[in-house]
Amino acid sequence: MDPLNLTGNVLLFLLVFGMSATVDIGSMHEQLRNRNAILLGVFCQFILLPFLGFVIVRLFQLDASIGITLLVVTSSPGGSYSNWWCSMFNADLALSVTMTAISTLLSVGTLPGNLLLYANMAYAADVADELDWGSLFLSLAVVISAISLGLFCSWRTHSYKFNVYANKAGNIAGFALIIFSATVANTGEAGSKIWSRGWSFYAACALPCLLGLLFASGLASAADLKKPERLAVAVECCYQNVGIATSVALAMFGGQELNQAMGVPLFYGMVEALFVGIYCIIGWKAGWSKAPPDVPFWKMLFTSYEVIEAEKRGEALEIEVSFSDSNSKEYEDGHIFTTFFSLEEFPAKSPKTPSGLVDDTLNDTQETDSTEEAETAVV
């Protein structure tokens, strides 16, 4: 493996590991039972978006190098950056990581299946036979191993503080991977520059992402999912793993065809970052995020409300009030029945190490309330 591919895979691994290690295992276990959200996400990821990609390839009559690469993009599992965006804008990160893990595992079968189906329908059969499956499955293996290790570390450390540090490390890796990808993509020949294409190229690459966001949002709202879940499902639907398409393009094409093909994941990545960024800001202000819509923008970006919510829920569930049939009794005092019951300590694992974020959030809330009370008194 050459140094560029090695660097890209290492940064990809660190990004996915950091996002996965942010997730509280209890929240992840809860989301695994969220059938409506997961089934809707799988439908959008592996049926809706690949079909949209095929329709656009046929509508714009794209050359094979561009069309095949676009089909790889729309048939790929959710990208690692989908977790990053959900983390930054405080959508349901546990659902996002769960969906990424499930979609990556399912993509071992669905990606080649969709690709063979739509590539043979759009082009000659010999085009699909030239696909490089080795590079495709290598990218899937990196993502699967990073998710598995991140979730294991979150469970093993049993610490909200570790979740916070892992989140920060994943964000740093995400920024580094963006800078790395942009640098590599703009060091080629003049013909590979992203600004030298025709209008049909830009429209064809942008439409699947835009339509995916709109359709997924509508379906998630119709399914009456929780608002942070709607945000996560929409992001997961359209934010694809463009690294897989890049690997396939490098292995399959050469010369001018390679220049044309490499522009697809690059421009799709730019478009999905733009559209998802705007969408997440609108969702945050509309109350679809776990972050309050009135907190400062930078605080919303760099505070993990996922961890705060899990920590608050964990504190509330440390002691369970149980009604024991063997220790309870009733007696009649006139017309009043009095019931005795016992309080038992919940036999759970020791509490997780606090993150320190909950107290800061409470202080911010108290300061806001004090300010509002003072303003009301002045009026």
Backbone torsions as a table, in degrees:
resi	resn	phi	psi	omega
1	MET	NA	130.4	-177.7
2	ASP	-74.5	161.7	-175.0
3	PRO	-57.7	-36.2	-179.6
4	LEU	-64.4	-48.1	179.0
5	ASN	-63.7	-38.1	179.4
6	LEU	-63.7	-44.5	179.4
7	THR	-62.7	-44.2	179.1
8	GLY	-61.6	-42.8	-179.8
9	ASN	-68.1	-35.8	178.5
10	VAL	-65.9	-46.6	178.7
11	LEU	-64.4	-38.0	177.1
12	LEU	-61.9	-43.9	179.6
13	PHE	-62.1	-45.4	-178.5
14	LEU	-64.7	-38.3	178.5
15	LEU	-62.9	-50.6	-177.7
16	VAL	-66.9	-39.6	178.2
17	PHE	-60.9	-47.1	-178.8
18	GLY	-61.7	-42.4	179.7
19	MET	-68.4	-39.5	-179.6
20	SER	-68.5	-38.6	-179.6
21	ALA	-72.5	-12.0	176.0
22	THR	-73.9	-27.9	-170.5
23	VAL	-76.7	132.4	172.7
24	ASP	-74.1	132.2	-175.3
25	ILE	-62.4	-34.1	176.8
26	GLY	-62.4	-41.3	177.6
27	SER	-66.1	-38.2	178.9
28	MET	-64.4	-44.3	179.8
29	HIS	-62.2	-38.0	178.1
30	GLU	-64.7	-40.5	-178.3
31	GLN	-70.9	-26.8	177.4
32	LEU	-63.7	-22.5	177.4
33	ARG	-93.5	1.0	179.8
34	ASN	-85.2	76.2	-171.1
35	ARG	-63.0	-42.4	-176.4
36	ASN	-59.9	-46.9	-178.1
37	ALA	-66.7	-43.3	-177.4
38	ILE	-68.2	-44.1	179.0
39	LEU	-64.0	-39.6	177.4
40	LEU	-64.9	-41.4	178.0
41	GLY	-62.4	-42.4	178.6
42	VAL	-63.9	-41.2	178.4
43	PHE	-61.2	-48.4	-179.5
44	CYS	-64.0	-38.8	-174.1
45	GLN	-72.3	-43.2	-168.7
46	PHE	-112.6	-6.2	177.0
47	ILE	-119.7	-52.1	-176.4
48	LEU	-67.1	-57.1	-173.3
49	LEU	-67.0	-42.3	175.6
50	PRO	-60.0	-37.8	178.2
51	PHE	-66.1	-41.5	177.1
52	LEU	-60.9	-41.0	178.1
53	GLY	-61.0	-43.1	179.6
54	PHE	-63.7	-44.7	-179.8
55	VAL	-60.3	-41.4	-178.5
56	ILE	-70.5	-38.2	176.3
57	VAL	-60.0	-44.3	179.0
58	ARG	-70.9	-38.8	-177.8
59	LEU	-63.7	-42.0	-177.5
60	PHE	-94.0	-1.1	178.5
61	GLN	49.6	55.5	-175.8
62	LEU	-73.9	148.0	173.6
63	ASP	-60.1	157.1	-174.8
64	ALA	-59.2	-41.0	-177.3
65	SER	-62.4	-39.4	179.6
66	ILE	-79.5	-45.2	-176.5
67	GLY	-64.6	-45.1	-179.9
68	ILE	-63.6	-41.9	179.8
69	THR	-65.4	-38.1	177.2
70	LEU	-66.2	-37.7	176.5
71	LEU	-64.7	-36.2	176.0
72	VAL	-63.7	-42.8	179.9
73	VAL	-60.8	-50.5	-175.5
74	THR	-73.8	-17.1	178.5
75	SER	-96.2	-5.4	-177.0
76	SER	-76.0	162.1	175.5
77	PRO	-72.1	175.2	179.2
78	GLY	-59.6	138.2	-178.2
79	GLY	-74.5	157.4	179.6
80	SER	-62.4	-31.8	-180.0
81	TYR	-68.3	-17.2	176.1
82	SER	-61.4	-41.1	175.5
83	ASN	-64.5	-38.0	-179.2
84	TRP	-64.7	-45.2	178.7
85	TRP	-64.8	-42.2	178.1
86	CYS	-64.1	-33.5	177.2
87	SER	-70.8	-46.5	-176.9
88	MET	-63.5	-40.3	-175.4
89	PHE	-103.2	10.9	171.7
90	ASN	57.2	43.3	165.0
91	ALA	-76.6	-170.1	-179.3
92	ASP	-78.3	92.4	-175.9
93	LEU	-66.1	-37.4	178.9
94	ALA	-60.4	-42.2	177.2
95	LEU	-66.8	-40.1	-179.8
96	SER	-61.4	-47.6	179.5
97	VAL	-65.7	-39.5	177.7
98	THR	-61.0	-45.4	-179.9
99	MET	-66.9	-38.4	177.8
100	THR	-63.3	-43.2	179.1
101	ALA	-62.7	-46.5	-178.6
102	ILE	-66.6	-44.4	-178.5
103	SER	-65.9	-34.8	178.9
104	THR	-67.8	-41.0	177.7
105	LEU	-66.2	-44.4	-179.8
106	LEU	-67.4	-29.3	-176.0
107	SER	-66.5	-17.2	175.1
108	VAL	-57.3	-30.4	177.3
109	GLY	-105.4	-39.1	-174.1
110	THR	-74.3	-34.5	-178.5
111	LEU	-63.7	-55.5	178.0
112	PRO	-63.2	-32.6	179.1
113	GLY	-64.6	-50.7	177.7
114	ASN	-62.9	-39.7	-177.2
115	LEU	-65.8	-44.7	178.4
116	LEU	-64.8	-41.3	-179.0
117	LEU	-62.2	-55.6	-173.5
118	TYR	-77.4	-30.1	177.1
119	ALA	-67.3	-39.7	178.5
120	ASN	-71.3	-29.2	178.1
121	MET	-76.8	-28.6	-176.3
122	ALA	-95.5	-28.1	-175.2
123	TYR	-136.5	179.7	177.9
124	ALA	-66.9	154.1	-175.1
125	ALA	-63.6	-30.5	-176.4
126	ASP	-69.8	-20.0	178.1
127	VAL	-66.3	-44.0	180.0
128	ALA	-66.6	-29.1	-178.6
129	ASP	-68.4	-19.4	-177.4
130	GLU	-89.2	0.8	-179.4
131	LEU	-64.4	142.2	179.6
132	ASP	-94.5	98.7	-176.4
133	TRP	-74.9	-25.4	-179.0
134	GLY	-62.3	-48.5	179.0
135	SER	-63.8	-35.1	-179.3
136	LEU	-64.4	-48.3	-177.4
137	PHE	-73.7	-24.5	176.0
138	LEU	-64.9	-43.9	177.9
139	SER	-62.4	-39.4	177.5
140	LEU	-63.9	-38.7	-179.3
141	ALA	-65.3	-38.3	178.6
142	VAL	-61.9	-44.7	-178.1
143	VAL	-67.6	-44.0	-179.1
144	ILE	-62.0	-44.2	-179.1
145	SER	-66.5	-37.9	179.5
146	ALA	-67.1	-42.0	178.0
147	ILE	-62.9	-45.0	-177.8
148	SER	-62.9	-46.7	-178.6
149	LEU	-67.3	-39.2	179.8
150	GLY	-63.6	-44.8	178.8
151	LEU	-66.3	-37.3	178.2
152	PHE	-63.8	-43.9	-179.7
153	CYS	-64.9	-37.9	177.3
154	SER	-62.3	-42.2	178.6
155	TRP	-69.3	-41.1	-174.1
156	ARG	-71.6	-41.2	-178.0
157	THR	-74.7	-33.2	177.5
158	HIS	53.0	51.6	-174.3
159	SER	-143.1	125.4	174.6
160	TYR	-67.1	-31.8	178.3
161	LYS	-62.9	-40.8	176.2
162	PHE	-62.8	-40.4	178.0
163	ASN	-57.6	-41.2	-179.6
164	VAL	-66.5	-46.8	179.7
165	TYR	-63.1	-40.6	178.3
166	ALA	-63.0	-38.6	178.2
167	ASN	-62.4	-43.0	179.2
168	LYS	-65.5	-41.8	179.0
169	ALA	-63.6	-40.8	177.9
170	GLY	-64.7	-38.9	177.6
171	ASN	-63.9	-41.4	178.1
172	ILE	-62.5	-44.5	178.1
173	ALA	-62.4	-35.4	178.2
174	GLY	-64.5	-45.7	176.8
175	PHE	-62.0	-41.4	-179.3
176	ALA	-63.8	-38.9	-179.8
177	LEU	-68.9	-35.4	176.3
178	ILE	-62.7	-47.4	179.9
179	ILE	-62.8	-42.6	179.8
180	PHE	-62.2	-47.8	-178.8
181	SER	-62.5	-42.9	-179.8
182	ALA	-64.7	-38.2	-179.9
183	THR	-66.0	-46.2	-178.3
184	VAL	-66.3	-40.7	-175.4
185	ALA	-68.1	-22.1	-176.0
186	ASN	-110.2	22.1	176.6
187	THR	-111.5	9.9	179.7
188	GLY	-86.4	-163.8	-179.8
189	GLU	-73.6	166.9	-176.6
190	ALA	-60.6	-33.0	-178.9
191	GLY	-67.5	-18.2	-178.7
192	SER	-93.2	-1.3	-179.6
193	LYS	-64.7	142.3	-171.2
194	ILE	-71.8	-20.4	-176.0
195	TRP	-90.3	6.7	-176.2
196	SER	-104.8	21.9	-176.4
197	ARG	-102.4	167.0	176.4
198	GLY	-81.8	167.2	-175.7
199	TRP	-61.8	-33.5	-178.0
200	SER	-64.1	-32.9	177.9
201	PHE	-63.0	-48.5	-178.2
202	TYR	-65.2	-41.9	-179.6
203	ALA	-65.2	-43.5	-177.8
204	ALA	-64.9	-37.0	-179.6
205	CYS	-77.4	-28.5	-175.4
206	ALA	-85.8	-33.8	-172.8
207	LEU	-62.3	-42.5	179.7
208	PRO	-58.2	-40.4	-179.5
209	CYS	-66.4	-47.9	-178.3
210	LEU	-63.8	-47.4	-179.8
211	LEU	-65.9	-36.6	178.0
212	GLY	-62.1	-42.9	177.2
213	LEU	-60.2	-46.7	-176.3
214	LEU	-66.4	-48.1	-179.0
215	PHE	-64.8	-43.6	-178.4
216	ALA	-64.6	-40.1	178.5
217	SER	-63.0	-44.2	179.4
218	GLY	-64.0	-43.6	-179.8
219	LEU	-67.2	-39.7	179.5
220	ALA	-66.2	-37.6	177.1
221	SER	-69.0	-40.2	178.5
222	ALA	-64.8	-32.1	178.3
223	ALA	-79.3	-2.9	177.3
224	ASP	60.3	41.4	174.7
225	LEU	-73.3	159.5	173.8
226	LYS	-61.6	151.6	-172.7
227	LYS	-61.4	-44.1	175.3
228	PRO	-63.0	-28.4	176.7
229	GLU	-70.0	-37.7	177.6
230	ARG	-61.4	-43.3	179.1
231	LEU	-60.8	-44.2	-178.3
232	ALA	-66.8	-42.5	-179.5
233	VAL	-62.4	-43.9	-179.8
234	ALA	-63.7	-42.9	179.2
235	VAL	-65.0	-43.4	-179.5
236	GLU	-63.7	-34.0	-177.6
237	CYS	-62.7	-45.6	-170.6
238	CYS	-102.7	-17.5	-175.4
239	TYR	-88.6	97.8	-171.2
240	GLN	-94.0	161.5	175.9
241	ASN	-81.8	86.7	-176.6
242	VAL	-70.6	-15.6	177.0
243	GLY	-62.2	-32.8	177.7
244	ILE	-65.4	-44.7	178.6
245	ALA	-64.2	-36.6	177.7
246	THR	-62.9	-44.3	179.4
247	SER	-63.6	-42.1	179.5
248	VAL	-64.9	-42.4	180.0
249	ALA	-63.3	-42.4	179.4
250	LEU	-62.4	-36.6	-176.8
251	ALA	-83.4	-26.4	-170.2
252	MET	-97.3	-34.0	-172.9
253	PHE	-114.7	166.4	177.9
254	GLY	-148.8	163.1	177.3
255	GLY	61.7	-136.0	-177.2
256	GLN	-65.9	-33.7	177.9
257	GLU	-62.9	-37.9	177.6
258	LEU	-64.3	-42.5	177.7
259	ASN	-59.4	-42.1	179.1
260	GLN	-66.6	-43.7	-176.9
261	ALA	-67.6	-39.5	-177.3
262	MET	-65.5	-23.0	178.7
263	GLY	-70.5	-23.5	-176.3
264	VAL	-66.6	-57.7	179.3
265	PRO	-64.7	-30.9	178.7
266	LEU	-64.6	-50.9	-177.6
267	PHE	-71.5	-38.1	176.9
268	TYR	-60.6	-40.4	177.7
269	GLY	-62.6	-38.4	177.4
270	MET	-67.0	-42.4	-178.1
271	VAL	-67.1	-44.9	-178.1
272	GLU	-66.5	-33.5	176.3
273	ALA	-65.1	-42.2	179.6
274	LEU	-66.4	-51.9	-176.4
275	PHE	-65.7	-44.7	-178.4
276	VAL	-67.4	-38.0	177.5
277	GLY	-60.3	-48.2	178.5
278	ILE	-63.9	-43.3	-179.4
279	TYR	-61.0	-42.9	-178.8
280	CYS	-68.1	-36.9	177.1
281	ILE	-64.5	-44.2	177.6
282	ILE	-62.6	-42.8	179.3
283	GLY	-63.0	-40.1	178.0
284	TRP	-62.3	-48.1	-179.6
285	LYS	-67.7	-24.9	179.7
286	ALA	-86.3	-0.6	178.8
287	GLY	87.0	17.4	178.8
288	TRP	-88.5	-5.0	-177.8
289	SER	-101.2	160.1	174.6
290	LYS	-73.9	-17.5	176.9
291	ALA	-81.7	136.6	177.1
292	PRO	-58.7	139.6	-176.4
293	PRO	-69.0	-12.0	-176.8
294	ASP	-102.3	2.8	177.7
295	VAL	-77.5	156.1	178.1
296	PRO	-58.1	148.6	-175.5
297	PHE	-57.2	-47.4	-176.3
298	TRP	-68.9	-32.7	175.9
299	LYS	-65.8	-41.1	177.8
300	MET	-61.2	-41.2	-177.7
301	LEU	-68.0	-39.7	-170.3
302	PHE	-106.8	11.9	173.4
303	THR	-115.4	127.0	-179.7
304	SER	-88.3	94.6	176.8
305	TYR	-71.4	-15.6	172.8
306	GLU	-61.2	-46.7	179.6
307	VAL	-67.4	-42.0	-179.9
308	ILE	-60.8	-44.7	-179.4
309	GLU	-63.9	-43.5	179.6
310	ALA	-65.1	-38.6	-179.3
311	GLU	-67.6	-42.6	177.8
312	LYS	-62.7	-41.3	179.2
313	ARG	-66.5	-36.5	178.6
314	GLY	-66.3	-39.2	178.6
315	GLU	-66.7	-36.1	-177.9
316	ALA	-71.2	-23.5	-175.1
317	LEU	-104.6	12.2	-177.7
318	GLU	-69.6	-31.6	178.9
319	ILE	-122.0	131.5	180.0
320	GLU	-111.5	134.4	174.1
321	VAL	-86.1	115.7	-177.6
322	SER	-114.4	138.6	177.5
323	PHE	-96.1	108.8	-175.9
324	SER	-95.4	121.9	-179.4
325	ASP	-64.4	-33.5	-176.6
326	SER	-75.7	-24.0	-176.4
327	ASN	-107.0	1.3	-177.4
328	SER	-105.6	148.6	178.1
329	LYS	-153.3	158.3	178.3
330	GLU	-125.0	144.7	171.0
331	TYR	-138.4	154.1	-175.9
332	GLU	-97.5	123.4	176.3
333	ASP	-118.6	91.9	-172.7
334	GLY	70.5	-121.1	177.2
335	HIS	-104.1	13.0	-175.8
336	ILE	-109.2	128.8	175.3
337	PHE	-99.9	128.9	177.8
338	THR	-111.8	129.7	-178.0
339	THR	-112.6	130.8	175.0
340	PHE	-102.2	137.9	175.0
341	PHE	-142.7	161.2	-175.6
342	SER	-106.1	147.5	172.0
343	LEU	-100.6	122.3	-179.7
344	GLU	-118.1	141.5	177.6
345	GLU	-69.2	130.9	-178.2
346	PHE	-68.2	123.1	-175.4
347	PRO	-78.5	68.3	-176.7
348	ALA	-107.3	174.7	175.7
349	LYS	-65.4	155.1	-179.6
350	SER	-57.1	148.4	-177.4
351	PRO	-58.1	146.5	178.0
352	LYS	-69.9	152.1	177.5
353	THR	-62.0	126.5	-177.7
354	PRO	-61.3	152.4	178.9
355	SER	-88.1	-24.9	-174.8
356	GLY	89.3	-6.8	-177.6
357	LEU	-80.9	-29.9	-176.7
358	VAL	-63.3	-44.2	179.3
359	ASP	-62.8	-40.7	178.8
360	ASP	-62.7	-40.6	179.3
361	THR	-65.2	-40.9	177.7
362	LEU	-64.3	-39.5	178.4
363	ASN	-63.4	-41.8	178.1
364	ASP	-61.7	-40.8	-179.6
365	THR	-65.6	-41.7	179.5
366	GLN	-65.5	-40.0	178.4
367	GLU	-63.2	-40.9	179.0
368	THR	-63.7	-43.4	179.4
369	ASP	-63.8	-40.5	179.9
370	SER	-63.9	-41.6	178.7
371	THR	-62.4	-43.9	-179.2
372	GLU	-65.1	-39.8	178.3
373	GLU	-63.9	-40.7	179.3
374	ALA	-64.5	-41.6	179.0
375	GLU	-64.2	-38.3	179.3
376	THR	-66.1	-38.3	-180.0
377	ALA	-65.4	-39.6	179.6
378	VAL	-63.8	-42.7	178.9
379	VAL	-64.2	NA	NA
